[in-house]
Amino acid sequence: MIVTKSIKGFHIIYHATQGVIVSEIANEIVSELRPAPWFETLIAITEHDDR
């Protein structure tokens, strides 16, 4: 969970949403830098806090 404070209160990003955001960032990695099992890596990043 990511919590940030603002003038109006707090902004909370829950674990499931965080996984989606991080996987979208990871998907921007150029193909030359991706590991061989890229699909499995992307799944692991997406679901890292779901269980």
N, C-alpha and C positions, 0 to 999 in steps of 0.2 A: 504494500500500500504506500502511495506517495501522498504526503500531506504538505500543503503549502499555505501560508498565512497571507491574507490580503486585507485590504481596507474593510471589505464587507464581511469578513469572517475567514473560513477555511475552505480550500479546494481539496477534495479527496478523490484520488484515482485508485480504484480498487484493483486487486491482484489480476483478475481476469482482463480488465481493460489495459493494465500495464503490460501484460503479455502480448496483447495485440499491438500496442504502440511499439514495443521493443522489436517485435517481429517485422513490423513495417520498416523500421530503421535498419534492421539487419538485412532485409531484402534489397536494400540499396547498395550493399557491398558488391563491388565489381566482381565478375565471375572469376577472374584470375586469382582472387584472394579467397575464394570460397573453398572449404574443405570438400573432399571427394563425396562424402555422404551428405550433400547439402540439404536435401529434402528432410532427412532425419534430424539434422541440426536445427533447421528452421522449426520443425515440430517441437523439439526440445525447448527451444527459446520461447515459443508461444505458450507452452504448457508448463513452464518452469515452476509456477506457484499454484497450479490448479489442484494439486492433490495434497 
